[in-house]
Amino acid sequence: PIFREICHDMRQPVAAVLSLAAAALTEPGVPSAARCWLEQIVSETESLAELIEQSLSRDRLGDAAPRTDLGELAGEVVVAEQLTYRGRLHITAPSRPVLAAVSRVDARRIIANLLSNGTRAAGPDGTVTVQIARADGHARLVVQDSGPGFARIRPGTGLGTKVIARCLAQCGGQMDYGQSPAGG
């Protein structure tokens, strides 16, 4: 109950941030660099708004999962991660959409948490690669990093892996991990 209340209360400040950024974008003479930052603020805030709304309506969702283009969404998550990560980020995806039966919010949470783990493992001078593909009739997301490997880095909060597992369980997905050709 408290989580639902917090989500409910977050809707107004999130809407205010969206409105303020949209208003700033309409001002004449906004420098192009500032315009890019404002557009990114709008994109990230819209993602937060989607997360809040899905959290509030989770118990009202029907059985049919929406189809989400993993390549498009992974591109958005990589752009956001590049704002704070000094290392190299690469993404590869086929030219045609790779659709998965998962909500956009859950897919974003999966990708963002995997990417966050990868950048933390790779360190500021490392490389993280996100690959989107189709394999055996399923959508496939692979995140590889050049870090020292699982269990050889400073542990995080442990919440990211739990979020990934829960989101994958809700959509019938699976997670595997192991040594990558990049090292991590």
C-alpha positions in Angstrom: 0.0 0.0 0.0 2.7 2.5 0.8 4.4 1.9 -2.5 1.2 2.6 -4.4 0.7 5.8 -2.3 4.3 7.0 -3.2 3.7 6.2 -6.9 0.4 8.2 -6.7 2.1 11.1 -5.1 5.0 11.1 -7.6 2.7 11.7 -10.6 2.3 15.4 -10.0 6.0 16.3 -9.7 6.8 14.1 -12.7 4.1 15.9 -14.7 5.5 19.3 -13.6 9.0 18.3 -14.8 7.5 17.3 -18.2 5.6 20.6 -18.5 8.6 22.7 -17.5 10.9 21.0 -20.0 8.3 21.2 -22.7 7.8 24.9 -22.0 11.6 25.5 -22.1 11.8 23.8 -25.5 9.3 26.3 -26.9 11.4 29.3 -26.0 13.0 31.0 -29.0 16.8 30.9 -29.1 17.4 27.8 -27.0 21.0 26.7 -27.8 21.2 23.4 -29.5 23.1 21.7 -26.7 20.5 22.9 -24.1 17.8 21.6 -26.5 19.4 18.2 -26.6 19.5 18.1 -22.8 15.9 19.2 -22.4 14.8 16.6 -24.9 16.6 13.9 -22.9 15.0 15.2 -19.7 11.6 14.8 -21.4 12.4 11.3 -22.6 13.7 10.1 -19.2 10.7 11.8 -17.4 8.3 10.1 -19.8 9.9 6.7 -18.9 9.5 7.5 -15.2 5.9 8.4 -15.8 5.3 5.1 -17.6 6.9 3.2 -14.7 4.7 5.0 -12.2 1.5 4.4 -14.1 2.3 0.7 -14.7 3.1 0.3 -11.0 -0.3 1.8 -10.1 -2.2 -0.3 -12.6 -0.2 -3.6 -12.4 -3.1 -5.4 -10.8 -5.5 -4.2 -13.5 -3.5 -5.4 -16.5 -5.0 -8.1 -18.7 -3.3 -11.3 -19.8 -2.1 -10.1 -23.2 1.3 -8.5 -23.0 2.1 -5.7 -25.3 4.7 -6.2 -28.0 7.9 -4.1 -27.4 10.6 -3.4 -29.9 13.8 -4.3 -28.0 16.1 -2.6 -30.4 14.4 0.7 -30.3 14.1 0.6 -26.5 17.7 -0.5 -26.0 18.8 2.4 -28.1 17.0 4.8 -25.8 18.5 3.2 -22.7 22.0 3.4 -24.2 21.6 7.1 -25.0 20.5 7.7 -21.4 23.4 5.7 -19.9 25.9 7.6 -22.1 25.1 10.7 -20.1 26.8 9.3 -17.1 29.2 6.6 -18.4 32.6 7.6 -19.6 33.5 4.3 -21.2 32.4 3.0 -24.6 28.9 1.8 -25.2 27.9 -0.1 -28.4 24.6 -1.5 -29.5 23.9 -3.9 -32.4 20.4 -4.8 -33.6 18.9 -6.0 -36.8 17.3 -3.4 -39.1 13.9 -5.0 -38.5 12.2 -4.7 -35.1 12.8 -7.4 -32.6 9.5 -7.7 -30.8 9.1 -9.2 -27.4 5.9 -10.0 -25.4 6.8 -7.7 -22.5 5.7 -4.3 -21.4 7.8 -1.4 -22.4 8.4 -0.5 -18.7 9.5 -4.0 -17.8 11.8 -4.2 -20.8 13.3 -0.8 -20.0 13.9 -1.9 -16.4 15.6 -5.2 -17.6 17.8 -3.4 -20.1 18.7 -0.5 -17.8 19.7 -2.8 -14.9 21.8 -5.0 -17.1 23.5 -2.0 -18.7 24.1 -0.5 -15.3 25.7 -3.7 -14.0 27.8 -3.9 -17.2 29.1 -0.3 -16.9 29.9 -0.8 -13.2 31.8 -4.0 -14.0 33.6 -2.5 -17.0 34.7 0.6 -15.2 35.1 4.1 -16.6 37.7 2.9 -19.2 35.8 -0.2 -20.3 33.5 -1.2 -23.1 29.9 -2.5 -22.8 28.1 -4.0 -25.8 24.3 -4.5 -26.1 23.2 -7.0 -28.7 19.6 -7.5 -29.8 18.7 -10.4 -32.0 16.1 -13.1 -32.8 17.1 -16.7 -31.9 14.9 -19.8 -32.3 11.7 -17.7 -32.5 12.6 -15.7 -29.4 13.8 -12.2 -28.8 17.4 -12.2 -27.4 19.1 -9.4 -25.4 22.8 -9.8 -24.6 24.9 -7.4 -22.6 28.7 -7.9 -22.5 31.3 -6.0 -20.7 35.1 -5.9 -20.7 35.2 -6.1 -16.8 37.0 -8.7 -14.8 34.0 -11.1 -14.6 31.2 -11.9 -12.3 32.0 -11.9 -8.5 35.3 -10.0 -9.1 33.9 -6.5 -8.8 32.6 -4.5 -5.9 29.0 -5.7 -5.3 26.1 -3.2 -5.8 22.9 -3.2 -3.9 21.7 -6.5 -5.3 18.4 -4.9 -6.3 19.1 -4.8 -10.0 19.3 -8.5 -10.4 16.1 -9.0 -8.4 14.3 -6.5 -10.6 15.6 -8.2 -13.7 14.5 -11.7 -12.4 11.0 -10.4 -11.4 10.4 -8.7 -14.8 11.6 -11.7 -16.7 9.3 -14.0 -14.7 6.3 -11.8 -15.5 6.9 -12.1 -19.2 8.2 -15.7 -19.3 11.8 -14.7 -20.1 15.0 -16.3 -19.0 18.3 -15.0 -17.8 21.7 -16.7 -18.3 25.1 -15.4 -17.4 28.7 -16.4 -17.9 32.1 -15.3 -19.3 31.9 -13.1 -22.4 34.4 -12.9 -25.2 35.0 -9.3 -24.0 36.2 -10.5 -20.6 33.3 -9.7 -18.2 
